Amino acid sequence: MACKKDKSAISPVTAAELTNYYVALERLDEDGKTKYRALYFENNNGTINATQDGAGGRRGQAVVIENNSFRFDLGEETNGTVTILLLTFEKQNNGKIILKSLTNEGTSSRQIVHAEMYATTSVPDWAGKTFSRKSGPASYAPYIKFSADKSMYVFASSTTELPQFPGYAIGRSVGFKDDRAPSKMFLFVPSWKGNAKENVLVDTAPVVATYGQE
């Protein structure tokens, strides 16, 4: 008698598969200020590492998957309690991996507002591109421009200004950072909260904004 395949069986997600994805995260810090964070995965000589990048900070650790979940230690303490990000993944029938849930373990003082996971192949082309402000303070420049070699940028008042400030791409070009004071991070997404016109999440610590291509 042939055994039927258990349709409820969970397809395992491996650490290596996560290198094809990255997570954009919006959270509140302990002071209630909005922060954007990038979480991406890289293969370093056979070890899969996860890196969380933000304006003014970076933290990494090796990826260990248990029951399709991964715990990332943020290295942050509130009243002696360490904050852990718990990410749970699901592999669909077509092989695509989705972020099923993302929660805090240890403290609720740093609230998660929103998170989305994308394939690294969906990162918008930002080399040599200009993006216009979609949300954020009116004091922010109306445009951001990046150089074709992804090494310079500028907050511009017009589309004719040239990139002049140094920075560097992070992950598989999922973001861009300028670590000069004040630190800035730009995270590139194909869409944000369902809006395909929001393609750059900007965190200049402590102010955030979104920009997009026309």
N, C-alpha and C positions, 0 to 999 in steps of 0.2 A: 504493500500500500504506500503510495507516494505521499511524502509530507508536503503540506502546503506552506508556502513562504509566509512568515508572519508580517503582515502589512504594517503592524504597529512598531516593528523593529526600528530602532533609531540608527540612521546612517552615521557612522563616526566621522567627525571633523578632525583633520590632522593639523598640527602646528604649521607644517610646510604649506598647506593649502591657504593659510591665512596671509601669506606673503602677497597674494593677489588682491588683497583688500585693505581698506583703511577706514577709520572711524572718525567722524566729526562730532564733537561733543560740545554742548552748551551747558554750563553749570553756574551756580552761584557760589561765591566764596563765603567765608564765615562772616563777612561784613555785608553780604547781600549784593555784591557787585557781580555783574555778568562777566564770565570768562569763556573764551573759545579755546578748545584743546584739540590737537590732532593725535590720534593713536594709530601707529602703523607698524608693520611687521617686516623684518628683514632676515635673510639667511646669511649669517656670518660664519663662514667656514663650517657649515653643517649644523650650527646652532641657530635656532629660530629665536630672535629677540624681538620684544615689543618695546617701542619707544613712545612715551607721551611727550609731546612738545607743546609749549605755550610761550607767551610773551614773558621773557625773563626766567624761564625754567625748562628743564629737560630731565627726564628720568627713564631708565630702561631696566628690563629684566628678561631673563629667559622665559620662553612660553612653555607652560606645562598644561596640557588639556586633560581634564577629567570630566567624564560624562558630558562632553561637548561644551564644557564651561572652562573659563580661564579667569583666574584672580590676579589682578594687577595691583601691587602695593604702591600707593601714591606717596608713601613716605611722609604723610602729613598726620599730625596728632591734634586731637581736640580733647582736652581734659584727660590726657593720657591714653586715649583710644586711637589706634591707627586706622586710617581710612583705606578701604579696599574697594576697587571697582570689580564687580562681578559681571563678566560678559558671558552670555549663553548664546550659542550658535545653533543653527539648524541647517542641514543640507537637504535641499529640495531634490525632487526626482531627476531634474535636469543637471544636477551636480552643482548648481549655484548655492553659495553659502549666504545665509541671511543672519542678521543680528536679531535674535529672538527677544532678548531683554538685556538691559544694562542697569544695574542697581548699585547703590552704596552698601557696603558692609562695614559696620563699626561705628558710624556716626551719620547723623542726618543734617548736620550743620552746613554741609556743602551740597546743596540740593542739585540733582540732575534735572535740567529743564528739558533738554531734547538731545537725541543722538541718532545719527544715521550712519550706516555702513555702505561703502561704495566699492566697486571694482576699481583697481588702479588703472585699468584701461579706459575708465570714464573720466579721468581727470581732465578738466578743460585745458585747451592749449593756451598757455599764458605767456609764452615767449614772444617778446616784442609787442604785446597787446596792451590796449587801454581799456580800463573799466570805469564806469560811472557810479556815483554813490546812489544806493537804493534806500538805505535807512541809516540812521545815526544822526549825531549832532550836526546842526547847520554849520558849525565851525570847522567841520571836516572839509577838506578839499573836495571839489566836485569830481575829480578824477584820480586814478592811480595808474601809473604807467610802469611797465617792466621792460628791461632791455632784452634783445634777442638772444643773448647768451645767458640769461637768467642770473646775472651777477649784480644788477643795479635796478633801482626803482626810484620813483618820486611821487609824492602827493602833489598833484598839479592843479593849477587854477584854469588851465586851458589844455587842449589836446596837442598844442605845439611844443610844450615843454618836454625836455629830454630827461630820461632817467639819470640821476647823478649820485645817489646814495648807495653804498655797498651793502650786499647781503648775500645769502646763499640758499639754494634749494634744499629742502629736507625730504627724507624718504625718497620715493620714486617720483620726485617733483610734485608731491601732493601739497607742498606748502613752501613758504619762503620766509626767512627770518633775518632781522637786523638786530643784532645784540648790543648795539650802542645804546646808551641811555638817552631817552627811555626806550626800552626794548619793544620791538614790534613783531607780530607774526601775522602772516597772511595764509589762509587755508583755502585751497581751491576745491570747489565741489560742483558737480553737474547741475545740482538744484539744492534748494534748502527749504524745508517745510513745505514742499510741493510747488515752490516757485522756481521755475527754470531760469528766471532772469536774475536770481541771486547766486553768484558764482564765486565770490571772494568774501570770506569771513575775516574781518580785520579786528585784531586785538592789540591795542597800544597800551594796555595796562595803566589806568583802569577802564578806559573808554573803548567801546566796541561799535562796529558799524558793518554794513554789508555793501558790497559793490557787485556790479554785473556788466556783462557785455550787452550792447544794444541789439 
